[in-house]
Amino acid sequence: MSKIKCIIIEDEPLAIKVLSDYVSQSLFLELQGTFKDAILATDWLRYNVTDLIFLDIHLPKLKGMAFLKTLTHPPAVIITTAYHQYAVEGFDMNVTDYLLKPFEFERFLIAVNKVRTLGRERSGSGEKSETKDHLFLNVQKKKVKILFSEIIYIESQREYIRIVTTKKEWISKMSTHEIEALLPPNLFKRIHRSFIVALGKIDSYTADMVEVSGISIPVGRDYRDSIKNL
């Protein structure tokens, strides 16, 4: 799947930096530009196309909600604001998600993954997209191709992940949330805060443990419901 192109409309420098950093950490996002007000963004959108807008509500010149109403064919929109009282209005205008400042990277990923899911659904309802069977992972100073069919499980190791495959193991500096966003949800499932397993490699499971290729992996308390329908 190609990268999701996005822009940020935000007048607070710190908020711009936080969002820009989050976007740079998400391998499937591409930041096209940042705008300190909606007027500048409107001018840019006359000649450019984007897939996603991170939109603050309290903007100078033209407020976020008013700006949204000017868009004839709006892309996906994620509201970013410190004011919760606009949530209902935002969802009435079909925004994808509503991030209440300050928000952590994990909450940010949940929001952008909704955009990815919607994009996949649209692709599925239109022309059949090419099925991808691999990903390229940053390992030290090179990109390593890893086939989905060879992955057994993925383990979080603080700011790194360990990908165990049928051939060897790989260590990459990224979070389990980031790698989960790159994996086909029909082939992989998170069963613990620190573990993602390949569904096709599961030999057996209980409410507390999953066995993949002879290796026992614990099921997190918050993830027990996710394995009931395996």
PyMOL CGO cylinders between C-alpha atoms (Angstrom):
from pymol import cmd
from pymol.cgo import CYLINDER

trace = [
    CYLINDER, 0.00, 0.00, 0.00, 1.36, 3.44, -0.89, 0.3, 1, 1, 1, 1, 1, 1,
    CYLINDER, 1.36, 3.44, -0.89, 2.04, 5.99, 1.82, 0.3, 1, 1, 1, 1, 1, 1,
    CYLINDER, 2.04, 5.99, 1.82, -0.74, 8.16, 3.19, 0.3, 1, 1, 1, 1, 1, 1,
    CYLINDER, -0.74, 8.16, 3.19, 0.04, 11.78, 2.32, 0.3, 1, 1, 1, 1, 1, 1,
    CYLINDER, 0.04, 11.78, 2.32, -0.88, 14.28, 5.00, 0.3, 1, 1, 1, 1, 1, 1,
    CYLINDER, -0.88, 14.28, 5.00, -0.72, 17.94, 6.01, 0.3, 1, 1, 1, 1, 1, 1,
    CYLINDER, -0.72, 17.94, 6.01, -0.86, 19.66, 9.40, 0.3, 1, 1, 1, 1, 1, 1,
    CYLINDER, -0.86, 19.66, 9.40, -2.95, 22.79, 10.00, 0.3, 1, 1, 1, 1, 1, 1,
    CYLINDER, -2.95, 22.79, 10.00, -1.88, 24.09, 13.38, 0.3, 1, 1, 1, 1, 1, 1,
    CYLINDER, -1.88, 24.09, 13.38, -0.81, 27.48, 14.81, 0.3, 1, 1, 1, 1, 1, 1,
    CYLINDER, -0.81, 27.48, 14.81, 1.06, 26.26, 17.90, 0.3, 1, 1, 1, 1, 1, 1,
    CYLINDER, 1.06, 26.26, 17.90, 4.77, 25.58, 17.17, 0.3, 1, 1, 1, 1, 1, 1,
    CYLINDER, 4.77, 25.58, 17.17, 5.05, 22.90, 19.87, 0.3, 1, 1, 1, 1, 1, 1,
    CYLINDER, 5.05, 22.90, 19.87, 1.97, 21.08, 18.57, 0.3, 1, 1, 1, 1, 1, 1,
    CYLINDER, 1.97, 21.08, 18.57, 3.39, 21.22, 15.04, 0.3, 1, 1, 1, 1, 1, 1,
    CYLINDER, 3.39, 21.22, 15.04, 6.65, 19.70, 16.26, 0.3, 1, 1, 1, 1, 1, 1,
    CYLINDER, 6.65, 19.70, 16.26, 4.91, 16.90, 18.16, 0.3, 1, 1, 1, 1, 1, 1,
    CYLINDER, 4.91, 16.90, 18.16, 2.70, 15.99, 15.19, 0.3, 1, 1, 1, 1, 1, 1,
    CYLINDER, 2.70, 15.99, 15.19, 5.60, 16.22, 12.74, 0.3, 1, 1, 1, 1, 1, 1,
    CYLINDER, 5.60, 16.22, 12.74, 7.66, 13.90, 14.95, 0.3, 1, 1, 1, 1, 1, 1,
    CYLINDER, 7.66, 13.90, 14.95, 4.79, 11.42, 15.20, 0.3, 1, 1, 1, 1, 1, 1,
    CYLINDER, 4.79, 11.42, 15.20, 4.33, 11.45, 11.43, 0.3, 1, 1, 1, 1, 1, 1,
    CYLINDER, 4.33, 11.45, 11.43, 8.06, 10.87, 10.85, 0.3, 1, 1, 1, 1, 1, 1,
    CYLINDER, 8.06, 10.87, 10.85, 7.92, 7.84, 13.17, 0.3, 1, 1, 1, 1, 1, 1,
    CYLINDER, 7.92, 7.84, 13.17, 5.03, 6.32, 11.20, 0.3, 1, 1, 1, 1, 1, 1,
    CYLINDER, 5.03, 6.32, 11.20, 6.50, 4.56, 8.16, 0.3, 1, 1, 1, 1, 1, 1,
    CYLINDER, 6.50, 4.56, 8.16, 3.24, 4.66, 6.22, 0.3, 1, 1, 1, 1, 1, 1,
    CYLINDER, 3.24, 4.66, 6.22, 2.75, 8.45, 6.52, 0.3, 1, 1, 1, 1, 1, 1,
    CYLINDER, 2.75, 8.45, 6.52, 4.29, 11.18, 4.34, 0.3, 1, 1, 1, 1, 1, 1,
    CYLINDER, 4.29, 11.18, 4.34, 4.13, 14.79, 5.52, 0.3, 1, 1, 1, 1, 1, 1,
    CYLINDER, 4.13, 14.79, 5.52, 3.55, 17.19, 2.62, 0.3, 1, 1, 1, 1, 1, 1,
    CYLINDER, 3.55, 17.19, 2.62, 3.53, 20.42, 4.60, 0.3, 1, 1, 1, 1, 1, 1,
    CYLINDER, 3.53, 20.42, 4.60, 2.47, 22.35, 7.70, 0.3, 1, 1, 1, 1, 1, 1,
    CYLINDER, 2.47, 22.35, 7.70, 0.27, 25.47, 7.74, 0.3, 1, 1, 1, 1, 1, 1,
    CYLINDER, 0.27, 25.47, 7.74, -0.22, 27.95, 10.57, 0.3, 1, 1, 1, 1, 1, 1,
    CYLINDER, -0.22, 27.95, 10.57, -3.72, 28.88, 9.42, 0.3, 1, 1, 1, 1, 1, 1,
    CYLINDER, -3.72, 28.88, 9.42, -6.53, 27.48, 7.27, 0.3, 1, 1, 1, 1, 1, 1,
    CYLINDER, -6.53, 27.48, 7.27, -6.25, 30.23, 4.64, 0.3, 1, 1, 1, 1, 1, 1,
    CYLINDER, -6.25, 30.23, 4.64, -2.73, 29.11, 3.71, 0.3, 1, 1, 1, 1, 1, 1,
    CYLINDER, -2.73, 29.11, 3.71, -3.90, 25.51, 3.63, 0.3, 1, 1, 1, 1, 1, 1,
    CYLINDER, -3.90, 25.51, 3.63, -6.83, 26.43, 1.38, 0.3, 1, 1, 1, 1, 1, 1,
    CYLINDER, -6.83, 26.43, 1.38, -4.49, 28.07, -1.13, 0.3, 1, 1, 1, 1, 1, 1,
    CYLINDER, -4.49, 28.07, -1.13, -2.25, 25.00, -1.12, 0.3, 1, 1, 1, 1, 1, 1,
    CYLINDER, -2.25, 25.00, -1.12, -5.20, 22.62, -1.60, 0.3, 1, 1, 1, 1, 1, 1,
    CYLINDER, -5.20, 22.62, -1.60, -6.26, 24.45, -4.75, 0.3, 1, 1, 1, 1, 1, 1,
    CYLINDER, -6.26, 24.45, -4.75, -3.27, 22.98, -6.58, 0.3, 1, 1, 1, 1, 1, 1,
    CYLINDER, -3.27, 22.98, -6.58, -2.42, 19.91, -4.48, 0.3, 1, 1, 1, 1, 1, 1,
    CYLINDER, -2.42, 19.91, -4.48, -4.11, 16.76, -3.20, 0.3, 1, 1, 1, 1, 1, 1,
    CYLINDER, -4.11, 16.76, -3.20, -3.68, 15.11, 0.19, 0.3, 1, 1, 1, 1, 1, 1,
    CYLINDER, -3.68, 15.11, 0.19, -5.08, 11.99, 1.85, 0.3, 1, 1, 1, 1, 1, 1,
    CYLINDER, -5.08, 11.99, 1.85, -5.25, 13.22, 5.43, 0.3, 1, 1, 1, 1, 1, 1,
    CYLINDER, -5.25, 13.22, 5.43, -5.48, 16.53, 7.32, 0.3, 1, 1, 1, 1, 1, 1,
    CYLINDER, -5.48, 16.53, 7.32, -4.48, 16.97, 10.96, 0.3, 1, 1, 1, 1, 1, 1,
    CYLINDER, -4.48, 16.97, 10.96, -6.65, 19.94, 11.86, 0.3, 1, 1, 1, 1, 1, 1,
    CYLINDER, -6.65, 19.94, 11.86, -6.65, 22.17, 14.93, 0.3, 1, 1, 1, 1, 1, 1,
    CYLINDER, -6.65, 22.17, 14.93, -9.97, 23.86, 15.72, 0.3, 1, 1, 1, 1, 1, 1,
    CYLINDER, -9.97, 23.86, 15.72, -8.87, 27.19, 17.21, 0.3, 1, 1, 1, 1, 1, 1,
    CYLINDER, -8.87, 27.19, 17.21, -7.02, 28.74, 14.30, 0.3, 1, 1, 1, 1, 1, 1,
    CYLINDER, -7.02, 28.74, 14.30, -6.49, 32.41, 13.41, 0.3, 1, 1, 1, 1, 1, 1,
    CYLINDER, -6.49, 32.41, 13.41, -8.47, 33.97, 10.55, 0.3, 1, 1, 1, 1, 1, 1,
    CYLINDER, -8.47, 33.97, 10.55, -10.62, 30.89, 9.83, 0.3, 1, 1, 1, 1, 1, 1,
    CYLINDER, -10.62, 30.89, 9.83, -11.62, 28.34, 12.48, 0.3, 1, 1, 1, 1, 1, 1,
    CYLINDER, -11.62, 28.34, 12.48, -11.11, 24.65, 11.87, 0.3, 1, 1, 1, 1, 1, 1,
    CYLINDER, -11.11, 24.65, 11.87, -14.77, 23.69, 11.64, 0.3, 1, 1, 1, 1, 1, 1,
    CYLINDER, -14.77, 23.69, 11.64, -15.54, 26.59, 9.31, 0.3, 1, 1, 1, 1, 1, 1,
    CYLINDER, -15.54, 26.59, 9.31, -12.61, 25.51, 7.13, 0.3, 1, 1, 1, 1, 1, 1,
    CYLINDER, -12.61, 25.51, 7.13, -13.99, 21.97, 6.98, 0.3, 1, 1, 1, 1, 1, 1,
    CYLINDER, -13.99, 21.97, 6.98, -17.31, 23.27, 5.67, 0.3, 1, 1, 1, 1, 1, 1,
    CYLINDER, -17.31, 23.27, 5.67, -15.52, 24.95, 2.75, 0.3, 1, 1, 1, 1, 1, 1,
    CYLINDER, -15.52, 24.95, 2.75, -14.15, 21.63, 1.45, 0.3, 1, 1, 1, 1, 1, 1,
    CYLINDER, -14.15, 21.63, 1.45, -16.29, 20.14, -1.30, 0.3, 1, 1, 1, 1, 1, 1,
    CYLINDER, -16.29, 20.14, -1.30, -14.54, 16.76, -1.31, 0.3, 1, 1, 1, 1, 1, 1,
    CYLINDER, -14.54, 16.76, -1.31, -12.61, 16.62, 1.97, 0.3, 1, 1, 1, 1, 1, 1,
    CYLINDER, -12.61, 16.62, 1.97, -9.93, 13.99, 2.56, 0.3, 1, 1, 1, 1, 1, 1,
    CYLINDER, -9.93, 13.99, 2.56, -9.74, 12.08, 5.86, 0.3, 1, 1, 1, 1, 1, 1,
    CYLINDER, -9.74, 12.08, 5.86, -9.59, 14.52, 8.79, 0.3, 1, 1, 1, 1, 1, 1,
    CYLINDER, -9.59, 14.52, 8.79, -8.23, 13.99, 12.29, 0.3, 1, 1, 1, 1, 1, 1,
    CYLINDER, -8.23, 13.99, 12.29, -9.10, 16.81, 14.68, 0.3, 1, 1, 1, 1, 1, 1,
    CYLINDER, -9.10, 16.81, 14.68, -6.35, 17.82, 17.13, 0.3, 1, 1, 1, 1, 1, 1,
    CYLINDER, -6.35, 17.82, 17.13, -7.50, 20.16, 19.89, 0.3, 1, 1, 1, 1, 1, 1,
    CYLINDER, -7.50, 20.16, 19.89, -7.43, 20.88, 23.61, 0.3, 1, 1, 1, 1, 1, 1,
    CYLINDER, -7.43, 20.88, 23.61, -11.22, 21.40, 23.65, 0.3, 1, 1, 1, 1, 1, 1,
    CYLINDER, -11.22, 21.40, 23.65, -13.41, 18.31, 24.04, 0.3, 1, 1, 1, 1, 1, 1,
    CYLINDER, -13.41, 18.31, 24.04, -16.70, 20.15, 23.51, 0.3, 1, 1, 1, 1, 1, 1,
    CYLINDER, -16.70, 20.15, 23.51, -16.30, 20.12, 19.73, 0.3, 1, 1, 1, 1, 1, 1,
    CYLINDER, -16.30, 20.12, 19.73, -16.16, 16.32, 19.46, 0.3, 1, 1, 1, 1, 1, 1,
    CYLINDER, -16.16, 16.32, 19.46, -19.84, 15.84, 18.59, 0.3, 1, 1, 1, 1, 1, 1,
    CYLINDER, -19.84, 15.84, 18.59, -19.73, 18.51, 15.90, 0.3, 1, 1, 1, 1, 1, 1,
    CYLINDER, -19.73, 18.51, 15.90, -16.57, 16.95, 14.50, 0.3, 1, 1, 1, 1, 1, 1,
    CYLINDER, -16.57, 16.95, 14.50, -18.07, 13.50, 14.18, 0.3, 1, 1, 1, 1, 1, 1,
    CYLINDER, -18.07, 13.50, 14.18, -21.24, 14.99, 12.68, 0.3, 1, 1, 1, 1, 1, 1,
    CYLINDER, -21.24, 14.99, 12.68, -18.93, 16.23, 9.91, 0.3, 1, 1, 1, 1, 1, 1,
    CYLINDER, -18.93, 16.23, 9.91, -17.52, 12.71, 9.43, 0.3, 1, 1, 1, 1, 1, 1,
    CYLINDER, -17.52, 12.71, 9.43, -14.04, 13.33, 10.79, 0.3, 1, 1, 1, 1, 1, 1,
    CYLINDER, -14.04, 13.33, 10.79, -12.06, 10.12, 11.19, 0.3, 1, 1, 1, 1, 1, 1,
    CYLINDER, -12.06, 10.12, 11.19, -10.96, 10.74, 14.78, 0.3, 1, 1, 1, 1, 1, 1,
    CYLINDER, -10.96, 10.74, 14.78, -10.69, 13.37, 17.49, 0.3, 1, 1, 1, 1, 1, 1,
    CYLINDER, -10.69, 13.37, 17.49, -7.38, 13.70, 19.37, 0.3, 1, 1, 1, 1, 1, 1,
    CYLINDER, -7.38, 13.70, 19.37, -7.53, 15.62, 22.62, 0.3, 1, 1, 1, 1, 1, 1,
    CYLINDER, -7.53, 15.62, 22.62, -4.25, 17.38, 23.43, 0.3, 1, 1, 1, 1, 1, 1,
    CYLINDER, -4.25, 17.38, 23.43, -1.91, 16.33, 24.83, 0.3, 1, 1, 1, 1, 1, 1,
    CYLINDER, -1.91, 16.33, 24.83, -2.00, 12.86, 23.27, 0.3, 1, 1, 1, 1, 1, 1,
    CYLINDER, -2.00, 12.86, 23.27, 0.60, 10.10, 23.23, 0.3, 1, 1, 1, 1, 1, 1,
    CYLINDER, 0.60, 10.10, 23.23, 2.05, 8.42, 20.15, 0.3, 1, 1, 1, 1, 1, 1,
    CYLINDER, 2.05, 8.42, 20.15, -0.01, 5.27, 20.80, 0.3, 1, 1, 1, 1, 1, 1,
    CYLINDER, -0.01, 5.27, 20.80, -3.27, 7.26, 20.63, 0.3, 1, 1, 1, 1, 1, 1,
    CYLINDER, -3.27, 7.26, 20.63, -2.00, 8.98, 17.47, 0.3, 1, 1, 1, 1, 1, 1,
    CYLINDER, -2.00, 8.98, 17.47, -1.38, 5.59, 15.85, 0.3, 1, 1, 1, 1, 1, 1,
    CYLINDER, -1.38, 5.59, 15.85, -4.88, 4.40, 16.68, 0.3, 1, 1, 1, 1, 1, 1,
    CYLINDER, -4.88, 4.40, 16.68, -6.26, 7.43, 14.84, 0.3, 1, 1, 1, 1, 1, 1,
    CYLINDER, -6.26, 7.43, 14.84, -4.12, 7.11, 11.72, 0.3, 1, 1, 1, 1, 1, 1,
    CYLINDER, -4.12, 7.11, 11.72, -4.74, 3.36, 11.56, 0.3, 1, 1, 1, 1, 1, 1,
    CYLINDER, -4.74, 3.36, 11.56, -8.43, 4.18, 11.15, 0.3, 1, 1, 1, 1, 1, 1,
    CYLINDER, -8.43, 4.18, 11.15, -7.45, 6.13, 8.04, 0.3, 1, 1, 1, 1, 1, 1,
    CYLINDER, -7.45, 6.13, 8.04, -5.48, 3.13, 6.77, 0.3, 1, 1, 1, 1, 1, 1,
    CYLINDER, -5.48, 3.13, 6.77, -8.44, 0.83, 7.36, 0.3, 1, 1, 1, 1, 1, 1,
    CYLINDER, -8.44, 0.83, 7.36, -10.79, 3.15, 5.48, 0.3, 1, 1, 1, 1, 1, 1,
    CYLINDER, -10.79, 3.15, 5.48, -8.30, 3.34, 2.62, 0.3, 1, 1, 1, 1, 1, 1,
    CYLINDER, -8.30, 3.34, 2.62, -8.13, -0.44, 2.39, 0.3, 1, 1, 1, 1, 1, 1,
    CYLINDER, -8.13, -0.44, 2.39, -11.91, -0.70, 2.39, 0.3, 1, 1, 1, 1, 1, 1,
    CYLINDER, -11.91, -0.70, 2.39, -12.17, 1.82, -0.43, 0.3, 1, 1, 1, 1, 1, 1,
    CYLINDER, -12.17, 1.82, -0.43, -9.49, -0.02, -2.41, 0.3, 1, 1, 1, 1, 1, 1,
    CYLINDER, -9.49, -0.02, -2.41, -11.33, -3.28, -1.89, 0.3, 1, 1, 1, 1, 1, 1,
    CYLINDER, -11.33, -3.28, -1.89, -14.61, -1.84, -3.13, 0.3, 1, 1, 1, 1, 1, 1,
    CYLINDER, -14.61, -1.84, -3.13, -12.95, -0.44, -6.24, 0.3, 1, 1, 1, 1, 1, 1,
    CYLINDER, -12.95, -0.44, -6.24, -10.27, -1.99, -8.35, 0.3, 1, 1, 1, 1, 1, 1,
    CYLINDER, -10.27, -1.99, -8.35, -8.53, -4.96, -6.77, 0.3, 1, 1, 1, 1, 1, 1,
    CYLINDER, -8.53, -4.96, -6.77, -5.23, -3.75, -5.35, 0.3, 1, 1, 1, 1, 1, 1,
    CYLINDER, -5.23, -3.75, -5.35, -2.01, -5.73, -5.58, 0.3, 1, 1, 1, 1, 1, 1,
    CYLINDER, -2.01, -5.73, -5.58, -1.56, -8.10, -2.66, 0.3, 1, 1, 1, 1, 1, 1,
    CYLINDER, -1.56, -8.10, -2.66, 1.66, -7.41, -0.80, 0.3, 1, 1, 1, 1, 1, 1,
    CYLINDER, 1.66, -7.41, -0.80, 3.47, -10.39, 0.69, 0.3, 1, 1, 1, 1, 1, 1,
    CYLINDER, 3.47, -10.39, 0.69, 6.39, -8.68, 2.41, 0.3, 1, 1, 1, 1, 1, 1,
    CYLINDER, 6.39, -8.68, 2.41, 7.76, -5.59, 4.12, 0.3, 1, 1, 1, 1, 1, 1,
    CYLINDER, 7.76, -5.59, 4.12, 11.14, -3.90, 4.20, 0.3, 1, 1, 1, 1, 1, 1,
    CYLINDER, 11.14, -3.90, 4.20, 12.52, -3.44, 7.71, 0.3, 1, 1, 1, 1, 1, 1,
    CYLINDER, 12.52, -3.44, 7.71, 15.23, -1.04, 8.84, 0.3, 1, 1, 1, 1, 1, 1,
    CYLINDER, 15.23, -1.04, 8.84, 18.03, -3.18, 10.25, 0.3, 1, 1, 1, 1, 1, 1,
    CYLINDER, 18.03, -3.18, 10.25, 21.11, -1.18, 11.21, 0.3, 1, 1, 1, 1, 1, 1,
    CYLINDER, 21.11, -1.18, 11.21, 21.90, 0.77, 8.03, 0.3, 1, 1, 1, 1, 1, 1,
    CYLINDER, 21.90, 0.77, 8.03, 20.04, -1.25, 5.44, 0.3, 1, 1, 1, 1, 1, 1,
    CYLINDER, 20.04, -1.25, 5.44, 16.51, -2.28, 4.42, 0.3, 1, 1, 1, 1, 1, 1,
    CYLINDER, 16.51, -2.28, 4.42, 15.85, -5.99, 4.83, 0.3, 1, 1, 1, 1, 1, 1,
    CYLINDER, 15.85, -5.99, 4.83, 13.04, -7.75, 2.98, 0.3, 1, 1, 1, 1, 1, 1,
    CYLINDER, 13.04, -7.75, 2.98, 10.94, -9.99, 5.23, 0.3, 1, 1, 1, 1, 1, 1,
    CYLINDER, 10.94, -9.99, 5.23, 8.17, -12.21, 3.88, 0.3, 1, 1, 1, 1, 1, 1,
    CYLINDER, 8.17, -12.21, 3.88, 4.95, -12.26, 5.90, 0.3, 1, 1, 1, 1, 1, 1,
    CYLINDER, 4.95, -12.26, 5.90, 4.78, -16.03, 5.39, 0.3, 1, 1, 1, 1, 1, 1,
    CYLINDER, 4.78, -16.03, 5.39, 8.11, -16.49, 7.22, 0.3, 1, 1, 1, 1, 1, 1,
    CYLINDER, 8.11, -16.49, 7.22, 7.29, -14.45, 10.34, 0.3, 1, 1, 1, 1, 1, 1,
    CYLINDER, 7.29, -14.45, 10.34, 6.53, -16.55, 13.43, 0.3, 1, 1, 1, 1, 1, 1,
    CYLINDER, 6.53, -16.55, 13.43, 6.14, -13.84, 16.05, 0.3, 1, 1, 1, 1, 1, 1,
    CYLINDER, 6.14, -13.84, 16.05, 7.29, -10.34, 16.98, 0.3, 1, 1, 1, 1, 1, 1,
    CYLINDER, 7.29, -10.34, 16.98, 8.45, -9.32, 20.43, 0.3, 1, 1, 1, 1, 1, 1,
    CYLINDER, 8.45, -9.32, 20.43, 8.81, -5.82, 21.87, 0.3, 1, 1, 1, 1, 1, 1,
    CYLINDER, 8.81, -5.82, 21.87, 12.16, -5.02, 23.48, 0.3, 1, 1, 1, 1, 1, 1,
    CYLINDER, 12.16, -5.02, 23.48, 11.66, -1.47, 24.76, 0.3, 1, 1, 1, 1, 1, 1,
    CYLINDER, 11.66, -1.47, 24.76, 12.33, 0.83, 21.79, 0.3, 1, 1, 1, 1, 1, 1,
    CYLINDER, 12.33, 0.83, 21.79, 13.25, -2.14, 19.58, 0.3, 1, 1, 1, 1, 1, 1,
    CYLINDER, 13.25, -2.14, 19.58, 11.39, -5.13, 18.19, 0.3, 1, 1, 1, 1, 1, 1,
    CYLINDER, 11.39, -5.13, 18.19, 12.64, -8.67, 17.59, 0.3, 1, 1, 1, 1, 1, 1,
    CYLINDER, 12.64, -8.67, 17.59, 11.13, -10.38, 14.57, 0.3, 1, 1, 1, 1, 1, 1,
    CYLINDER, 11.13, -10.38, 14.57, 11.48, -14.16, 14.72, 0.3, 1, 1, 1, 1, 1, 1,
    CYLINDER, 11.48, -14.16, 14.72, 11.15, -15.84, 11.32, 0.3, 1, 1, 1, 1, 1, 1,
    CYLINDER, 11.15, -15.84, 11.32, 11.52, -19.39, 10.08, 0.3, 1, 1, 1, 1, 1, 1,
    CYLINDER, 11.52, -19.39, 10.08, 15.01, -18.50, 8.82, 0.3, 1, 1, 1, 1, 1, 1,
    CYLINDER, 15.01, -18.50, 8.82, 16.52, -16.09, 11.36, 0.3, 1, 1, 1, 1, 1, 1,
    CYLINDER, 16.52, -16.09, 11.36, 15.84, -13.25, 13.79, 0.3, 1, 1, 1, 1, 1, 1,
    CYLINDER, 15.84, -13.25, 13.79, 15.92, -9.52, 13.08, 0.3, 1, 1, 1, 1, 1, 1,
    CYLINDER, 15.92, -9.52, 13.08, 16.21, -6.55, 15.44, 0.3, 1, 1, 1, 1, 1, 1,
    CYLINDER, 16.21, -6.55, 15.44, 14.84, -3.17, 14.37, 0.3, 1, 1, 1, 1, 1, 1,
    CYLINDER, 14.84, -3.17, 14.37, 14.36, 0.14, 16.17, 0.3, 1, 1, 1, 1, 1, 1,
    CYLINDER, 14.36, 0.14, 16.17, 10.59, 0.64, 16.13, 0.3, 1, 1, 1, 1, 1, 1,
    CYLINDER, 10.59, 0.64, 16.13, 7.59, -0.08, 18.35, 0.3, 1, 1, 1, 1, 1, 1,
    CYLINDER, 7.59, -0.08, 18.35, 5.14, -2.96, 18.19, 0.3, 1, 1, 1, 1, 1, 1,
    CYLINDER, 5.14, -2.96, 18.19, 2.42, -0.41, 17.36, 0.3, 1, 1, 1, 1, 1, 1,
    CYLINDER, 2.42, -0.41, 17.36, 4.39, 0.72, 14.30, 0.3, 1, 1, 1, 1, 1, 1,
    CYLINDER, 4.39, 0.72, 14.30, 5.07, -2.79, 13.03, 0.3, 1, 1, 1, 1, 1, 1,
    CYLINDER, 5.07, -2.79, 13.03, 1.47, -3.83, 13.72, 0.3, 1, 1, 1, 1, 1, 1,
    CYLINDER, 1.47, -3.83, 13.72, 0.30, -1.02, 11.45, 0.3, 1, 1, 1, 1, 1, 1,
    CYLINDER, 0.30, -1.02, 11.45, 2.39, -2.51, 8.62, 0.3, 1, 1, 1, 1, 1, 1,
    CYLINDER, 2.39, -2.51, 8.62, 1.14, -6.07, 8.99, 0.3, 1, 1, 1, 1, 1, 1,
    CYLINDER, 1.14, -6.07, 8.99, -1.97, -7.55, 7.30, 0.3, 1, 1, 1, 1, 1, 1,
    CYLINDER, -1.97, -7.55, 7.30, -4.57, -7.88, 10.11, 0.3, 1, 1, 1, 1, 1, 1,
    CYLINDER, -4.57, -7.88, 10.11, -5.89, -11.11, 8.59, 0.3, 1, 1, 1, 1, 1, 1,
    CYLINDER, -5.89, -11.11, 8.59, -2.47, -12.76, 9.05, 0.3, 1, 1, 1, 1, 1, 1,
    CYLINDER, -2.47, -12.76, 9.05, -1.28, -11.38, 12.38, 0.3, 1, 1, 1, 1, 1, 1,
    CYLINDER, -1.28, -11.38, 12.38, -2.79, -10.69, 15.80, 0.3, 1, 1, 1, 1, 1, 1,
    CYLINDER, -2.79, -10.69, 15.80, -1.51, -8.93, 18.90, 0.3, 1, 1, 1, 1, 1, 1,
    CYLINDER, -1.51, -8.93, 18.90, -2.03, -11.19, 21.92, 0.3, 1, 1, 1, 1, 1, 1,
    CYLINDER, -2.03, -11.19, 21.92, 0.02, -9.26, 24.45, 0.3, 1, 1, 1, 1, 1, 1,
    CYLINDER, 0.02, -9.26, 24.45, 1.36, -5.75, 24.91, 0.3, 1, 1, 1, 1, 1, 1,
    CYLINDER, 1.36, -5.75, 24.91, 4.76, -7.12, 23.87, 0.3, 1, 1, 1, 1, 1, 1,
    CYLINDER, 4.76, -7.12, 23.87, 3.84, -9.87, 21.38, 0.3, 1, 1, 1, 1, 1, 1,
    CYLINDER, 3.84, -9.87, 21.38, 2.30, -10.17, 17.92, 0.3, 1, 1, 1, 1, 1, 1,
    CYLINDER, 2.30, -10.17, 17.92, 1.90, -13.67, 16.47, 0.3, 1, 1, 1, 1, 1, 1,
    CYLINDER, 1.90, -13.67, 16.47, 1.38, -15.04, 12.97, 0.3, 1, 1, 1, 1, 1, 1,
    CYLINDER, 1.38, -15.04, 12.97, -2.03, -16.72, 12.91, 0.3, 1, 1, 1, 1, 1, 1,
    CYLINDER, -2.03, -16.72, 12.91, -0.84, -19.37, 10.47, 0.3, 1, 1, 1, 1, 1, 1,
    CYLINDER, -0.84, -19.37, 10.47, 1.95, -20.45, 12.84, 0.3, 1, 1, 1, 1, 1, 1,
    CYLINDER, 1.95, -20.45, 12.84, -0.32, -21.07, 15.86, 0.3, 1, 1, 1, 1, 1, 1,
    CYLINDER, -0.32, -21.07, 15.86, -0.26, -24.74, 16.95, 0.3, 1, 1, 1, 1, 1, 1,
    CYLINDER, -0.26, -24.74, 16.95, -2.53, -24.43, 19.98, 0.3, 1, 1, 1, 1, 1, 1,
    CYLINDER, -2.53, -24.43, 19.98, -3.82, -21.89, 22.48, 0.3, 1, 1, 1, 1, 1, 1,
    CYLINDER, -3.82, -21.89, 22.48, -5.59, -21.38, 25.79, 0.3, 1, 1, 1, 1, 1, 1,
    CYLINDER, -5.59, -21.38, 25.79, -6.95, -18.26, 27.46, 0.3, 1, 1, 1, 1, 1, 1,
    CYLINDER, -6.95, -18.26, 27.46, -3.48, -17.64, 28.92, 0.3, 1, 1, 1, 1, 1, 1,
    CYLINDER, -3.48, -17.64, 28.92, -1.00, -19.01, 26.38, 0.3, 1, 1, 1, 1, 1, 1,
    CYLINDER, -1.00, -19.01, 26.38, -0.47, -19.35, 22.62, 0.3, 1, 1, 1, 1, 1, 1,
    CYLINDER, -0.47, -19.35, 22.62, 1.97, -21.87, 21.17, 0.3, 1, 1, 1, 1, 1, 1,
    CYLINDER, 1.97, -21.87, 21.17, 3.59, -20.96, 17.85, 0.3, 1, 1, 1, 1, 1, 1,
    CYLINDER, 3.59, -20.96, 17.85, 6.09, -23.32, 16.24, 0.3, 1, 1, 1, 1, 1, 1,
    CYLINDER, 6.09, -23.32, 16.24, 6.75, -24.94, 19.60, 0.3, 1, 1, 1, 1, 1, 1,
    CYLINDER, 6.75, -24.94, 19.60, 7.24, -21.64, 21.47, 0.3, 1, 1, 1, 1, 1, 1,
    CYLINDER, 7.24, -21.64, 21.47, 4.87, -20.65, 24.28, 0.3, 1, 1, 1, 1, 1, 1,
    CYLINDER, 4.87, -20.65, 24.28, 3.84, -16.97, 24.35, 0.3, 1, 1, 1, 1, 1, 1,
    CYLINDER, 3.84, -16.97, 24.35, 1.69, -15.44, 27.10, 0.3, 1, 1, 1, 1, 1, 1,
    CYLINDER, 1.69, -15.44, 27.10, -1.68, -13.87, 26.36, 0.3, 1, 1, 1, 1, 1, 1,
    CYLINDER, -1.68, -13.87, 26.36, -2.13, -10.47, 27.99, 0.3, 1, 1, 1, 1, 1, 1,
    CYLINDER, -2.13, -10.47, 27.99, -5.14, -9.93, 30.22, 0.3, 1, 1, 1, 1, 1, 1,
    CYLINDER, -5.14, -9.93, 30.22, -6.42, -7.14, 27.96, 0.3, 1, 1, 1, 1, 1, 1,
    CYLINDER, -6.42, -7.14, 27.96, -6.08, -9.34, 24.86, 0.3, 1, 1, 1, 1, 1, 1,
    CYLINDER, -6.08, -9.34, 24.86, -7.92, -12.49, 25.95, 0.3, 1, 1, 1, 1, 1, 1,
    CYLINDER, -7.92, -12.49, 25.95, -11.07, -11.51, 24.08, 0.3, 1, 1, 1, 1, 1, 1,
    CYLINDER, -11.07, -11.51, 24.08, -9.05, -11.16, 20.85, 0.3, 1, 1, 1, 1, 1, 1,
    CYLINDER, -9.05, -11.16, 20.85, -8.15, -14.88, 20.76, 0.3, 1, 1, 1, 1, 1, 1,
    CYLINDER, -8.15, -14.88, 20.76, -11.62, -16.25, 21.43, 0.3, 1, 1, 1, 1, 1, 1,
    CYLINDER, -11.62, -16.25, 21.43, -12.46, -16.36, 17.71, 0.3, 1, 1, 1, 1, 1, 1,
    CYLINDER, -12.46, -16.36, 17.71, -9.15, -17.62, 16.36, 0.3, 1, 1, 1, 1, 1, 1,
]
cmd.load_cgo(trace, "trace")
